[in-house]
Amino acid sequence: MLPARELIGTCNVALVTLDSLRFDVAVRALELGETPNLAALLPGGAWEERHTPGSFTYAAHHAFLSGFLPTPARPGRHPRLFAASFEGSRSTSAQTFTFDEATLPAALSARGYRTLCVGGVGFFNGRSALGSVLPNLFDEAHWSPASGVKNPDSASVQMHKAAAALSAQPPERKVFLLLNVAATHTPTHFYLAGAKRDSPESQRAALRTVDAALPILLAALQARGDTLLIVCADHGTCFGDDGYWGHRLAHPKVWTVPYAETLLRQTKA
């Protein structure tokens, strides 16, 4: 676990959520060498297996943004990177960044950070009251149909939008970025030639487009300074596993997610 308490205030923070990405799909893509840019970010060169606190995007992101990131998938009491203060919490440590505000964006904004959201799936589209709840937690939020799940080039669109939003901030100001990646969320069949239905293989193909676009975001972050970077799925999804399709249900393929945290160092000009 990184020393978040020490890092807050001295570095930027970025949370990249690969929407609906299954742990087994992420691992298989890594094994096949299909995600070299993600591989370079993974401590020890491997995804950590974790359990998500929510089985669909809205629930998972509310939890994440109050400090409940995915929990290591092994027995024990696991301290958290971030934690909203509440009586009886037993998952904080000397390294945990704790805050009195209800959400991480509010806490970081109060400490001088500019909070940015680049949305992907419908819960970030701002087109309805429900679709505005998560974006409204941030100082600045961006979404367009081109950023959404129906555009096969959404990963590139989102990375460019995030890079532009970062570059627009004064260089001395710290930022917190949430990037909800749409590409890995259903539908993914159009990423795989000839596919008629979503599958682990089509999700893996979608993940390849995310990895290819990732350097755009990384370069923008590294130009600003050091970044506490978390990359994870918000939940997984079922492709007919045990008869189940989709998510918002209690199946191991939904609850088990890939996770990584790293300190991305500034690249000097």
Beta strands, then each sheet from edge to edge (+ up, - down):
strand 1: 12-18
strand 2: 48-51
strand 3: 71-72
strand 4: 82-84
strand 5: 97-99
strand 6: 114-118
strand 7: 140-142
strand 8: 175-181
strand 9: 227-232
strand 10: 238-241
strand 11: 244-246
strand 12: 256-264
sheet 1: 3+ 2- 12+ 9- 1- 8- 6- 7-
sheet 2: 4+ 5+
sheet 3: 10+ 11-
end
